[in-house]
Amino acid sequence: NIIRFVLGAIDVATAMCTTYCVEFMSARWRAGAVVLLSLFWTFGTCLLVGISFLSIPTVGWRYLVLIISGILCIAPVHNLCVPTSPRYLVEKGRIEEARKVLELGAKLNCRSLPEGDLSTNDQNIQNNTQQQQQTRKEGIKDIILG
């Protein structure tokens, strides 16, 4: 049960990482970024298979699991260093905190923030939500068959 919990946490962290990274990109680069992030996981899995193939006969599977688990222990520490999503902060009305996160990101990328306010336009959000609900497919059959 503990292993299932850990694996579930890793799966959730993967989805959150992708969403968080894509949130900072312009629409032009989002699709490519998701593919690139997915490729890292794919290549990492292939690399793990190769390392397992070479290391299990010599040191055994227990040491391999110990090393991999040790590497995964970095994730919680890393998560403490990642700032809260600016989009989430804006949605919750914490505009000044969102601005600070964006300013930090701009500074790290040697950029400046564009002029303008960080606020949600409630009418636009409501219209987009209604539009998405109207165009949403109803079931799996509709999704598969289009």
C-alpha positions as CSV (number, residue, x, y, z in Angstrom):
1,N,0.0,0.0,0.0
2,I,2.9,2.4,0.7
3,I,4.3,1.7,-2.7
4,R,1.0,2.5,-4.3
5,F,0.8,5.7,-2.4
6,V,4.3,6.7,-3.6
7,L,3.6,5.8,-7.2
8,G,0.3,7.7,-7.1
9,A,2.1,10.8,-5.7
10,I,4.7,10.5,-8.5
11,D,1.9,10.3,-11.1
12,V,0.2,13.4,-9.7
13,A,3.5,15.2,-9.5
14,T,4.1,14.4,-13.2
15,A,0.8,15.9,-14.3
16,M,1.3,18.9,-12.1
17,C,4.8,19.5,-13.4
18,T,3.6,19.5,-17.0
19,T,0.7,21.8,-16.2
20,Y,2.9,24.2,-14.2
21,C,5.6,24.4,-16.9
22,V,3.1,24.9,-19.7
23,E,1.4,27.7,-17.8
24,F,4.4,29.9,-18.2
25,M,4.7,29.4,-22.0
26,S,3.0,31.2,-24.8
27,A,0.3,29.3,-26.7
28,R,2.7,29.0,-29.6
29,W,5.1,26.7,-27.7
30,R,2.7,24.8,-25.4
31,A,2.1,21.7,-27.6
32,G,5.8,21.3,-28.3
33,A,6.6,21.7,-24.6
34,V,4.2,19.0,-23.6
35,V,5.7,16.6,-26.2
36,L,9.2,17.5,-25.0
37,L,8.3,16.9,-21.4
38,S,6.8,13.5,-22.3
39,L,9.9,12.6,-24.2
40,F,12.0,13.1,-21.1
41,W,9.9,10.6,-19.2
42,T,10.0,8.2,-22.1
43,F,13.8,8.4,-22.5
44,G,14.2,8.2,-18.7
45,T,12.2,5.0,-18.6
46,C,14.4,3.5,-21.4
47,L,17.5,4.6,-19.6
48,L,16.2,3.0,-16.4
49,V,15.7,-0.3,-18.3
50,G,19.3,-0.1,-19.5
51,I,20.7,0.7,-16.1
52,S,18.6,-2.2,-14.6
53,F,19.8,-4.6,-17.2
54,L,23.4,-3.7,-16.4
55,S,23.2,-3.3,-12.6
56,I,20.9,-6.1,-11.4
57,P,23.2,-9.0,-12.3
58,T,26.1,-7.3,-10.5
59,V,24.7,-5.5,-7.4
60,G,21.1,-6.9,-7.3
61,W,17.7,-5.3,-7.5
62,R,17.7,-4.0,-4.0
63,Y,20.5,-1.5,-4.6
64,L,18.9,-0.4,-7.8
65,V,15.6,0.4,-6.0
66,L,17.5,2.1,-3.2
67,I,19.4,4.4,-5.6
68,I,16.2,5.2,-7.6
69,S,14.3,5.9,-4.4
70,G,17.1,8.2,-3.2
71,I,16.8,10.2,-6.4
72,L,13.0,10.5,-6.0
73,C,13.5,12.0,-2.5
74,I,14.7,15.1,-4.2
75,A,11.2,15.8,-5.5
76,P,9.6,16.9,-2.2
77,V,12.5,19.3,-1.5
78,H,12.2,20.7,-5.1
79,N,8.5,21.2,-4.6
80,L,9.1,23.4,-1.6
81,C,11.2,25.7,-3.8
82,V,8.7,26.1,-6.7
83,P,6.5,29.2,-6.3
84,T,2.7,29.0,-6.4
85,S,1.1,29.2,-9.8
86,P,0.5,32.8,-10.8
87,R,-2.8,31.8,-12.5
88,Y,-4.0,30.3,-9.3
89,L,-3.0,33.3,-7.3
90,V,-4.8,35.7,-9.7
91,E,-7.9,33.5,-9.5
92,K,-7.8,33.7,-5.7
93,G,-7.4,37.5,-5.8
94,R,-3.8,37.4,-4.6
95,I,-2.6,39.8,-7.4
96,E,0.5,41.1,-5.7
97,E,1.8,37.6,-5.0
98,A,1.2,36.6,-8.6
99,R,3.1,39.7,-9.8
100,K,6.1,38.8,-7.6
101,V,6.2,35.3,-9.0
102,L,6.0,36.6,-12.5
103,E,8.7,39.2,-11.8
104,L,11.0,36.5,-10.4
105,G,10.4,34.4,-13.6
106,A,11.1,37.4,-15.8
107,K,14.2,38.2,-13.9
108,L,15.5,34.7,-14.1
109,N,14.9,34.8,-17.9
110,C,16.5,38.3,-18.3
111,R,13.2,39.7,-19.4
112,S,10.8,42.4,-18.2
113,L,7.1,42.0,-17.6
114,P,4.8,43.6,-20.2
115,E,2.7,46.5,-19.1
116,G,-0.8,45.8,-17.9
117,D,-2.9,44.6,-14.9
118,L,-3.0,41.1,-13.5
119,S,-6.6,40.6,-12.9
120,T,-9.3,38.2,-14.1
121,N,-11.9,39.5,-16.4
122,D,-14.9,37.6,-14.9
123,Q,-17.1,38.1,-17.9
124,N,-14.5,36.6,-20.3
125,I,-13.9,33.6,-18.0
126,Q,-17.7,33.0,-17.7
127,N,-18.1,33.3,-21.5
128,N,-15.2,30.9,-22.1
129,T,-16.7,28.4,-19.6
130,Q,-20.1,28.5,-21.3
131,Q,-18.6,28.1,-24.7
132,Q,-16.6,25.1,-23.6
133,Q,-19.7,23.5,-22.0
134,Q,-21.6,24.0,-25.3
135,T,-19.0,22.4,-27.4
136,R,-18.1,19.5,-25.0
137,K,-18.8,16.0,-26.2
138,E,-21.1,13.9,-24.0
139,G,-19.4,10.5,-23.8
140,I,-16.5,8.3,-24.7
141,K,-18.2,7.1,-27.8
142,D,-18.5,10.7,-29.0
143,I,-14.9,11.3,-28.2
144,I,-13.6,8.2,-30.0
145,L,-15.9,8.6,-33.1
146,G,-15.8,12.4,-33.2
